[in-house]
Amino acid sequence: MKKNFIPVNELLERTSLDQFISYYGFETELQRKGNEERMRSPFACEKCQGNQQVVSVNWQSGVFTSHCYHCNVRGRVTTLLFGMKYGREPAGGKLKGEEFKDIAADIATVAGVRSESPNKVPPKEESKTTPIHSTPRVRKENIPLSKNPDERIARLVHLSNELVREPSAMSGRAQAYVQKRPYMTKEQMTKWDVGYLPANQKSMLRSKFVYALRNERSEKIGFVGRDLNFQEKISKWEHSDRSSAAPIKAKFPPGFARGEFLYGAEANRLEAEESQAQLRDVGIVVVEGMNDTIALDSYGILAVGLCSNRVTEGQLEKLTRWANAMADGKVTLLLDNDKEGAEGAIDCLQKLAPHVAVRLAWTPDSSGAFRDKQPEELEPHSLLELFKPLSTTGIVPSLLERHIERND
């Protein structure tokens, strides 16, 4: 057996379709019918994208079939996984070469198998800080939309022009979504490049509240759509037999490397003079969501979002590097103050603690006023109460006090 051989078929027998849907963050309503599972097509066919059960998958046999007569895609489940990751078929229609190796590596990861690296890395000079990884980590890069070789994807860079930011011109659900969030002003929506995408658009994000995603160089690398019907869907699912996959709150682009991304982490934002002063005061403030980041920004407070309640290896590396370079080695965790957020915060604290000084802004044992709260729900007075004990220079409390004085 070759040293780096990955037994794909054997590993697929240990896994399930659900695991890969979760791993790739692929949005679909999974339905089980006998030995088959039905799901949405990941191959960007305009004729079948709205059909949540157009593809049937027989995981035991390792095959899938699309019932759309327009694309009629079928084949091995490895090709299906490639589609979930990249939103298209493999080059030439068949999965082989480097594309096959890419998916095989994902299968090994999901199955809990780590293959040896073919390239030995020379030992580095001993560092004073605890290393984050004992072995090299494969990094996935999010290609800027404007530089994507696929013209259809490259054109998405202009999607911002179609976003509606005037509440009176939005759908009823979108209006309610914005009105429930006072910080989501037209000015903030323009600044952060977010807004409602009308139902008459051809995009798969139509009828959703859309957020632009930018890399550290402020280049657009994609858009994510918030399902305005999510609360109804999740409530219905929770009261069902849960045989189908849980509904997804936010739809990320196919193949988007969420683990390498932090929302609001543009260099020009982190390196601004006022940001530097805040970072030295309370460290890098880490929140869960995009709305949390935008809400704190409306009060002048810099935060970055995980887009999850769990920190990834890629995010861990960035937070550690930035904290040590710009924030005197400090990180403040302000994840949602509920059960899931607390579990994520403890996990994040344990992973960050060997590398930086980590503080929890709150815990579920906090006073009743903060129980089950999210950062986006906090008023300046509440934020002042949280940040005052964490402040080392008084910058952030002074900022909040000035904001309170101006608006009282």
Secondary structure, DSSP 4 states (H G I P E B T S, - for coil): --TT---HHHHHHH--HHHHHHHHT-----EEETTEEEE---S--TTTTT-TT-EEEETTTTEEEE--TTT--EEEHHHHHHHHHHSSPPGGGS--HHHHHHHHHHHHHHTT--PPPSSPPPPPPPPSSPPS-SS--PPP----GGG-SSHHHHGGGGGGGG-B--GGGS-HHHHHHHHT-TT--HHHHHHHTEEE--TTSSSTTTTSEEEEEE-TTS-EEEEEEE-TTHHHHHHHHHTS---SPPP-SEEPPTT--GGG--BT--HHHHTSHHHHHHHHHH-EEEESSHHHHHHHHHTT--EEE-SSSS--HHHHHHHHHHHHHHSTTEEEE---SSHHHHHHHHHHHHHHTTTSEEEES--TTS-TTTTT--GGG--HHHHHHHHGGG-SSSHHHHHHHHHHHHH-
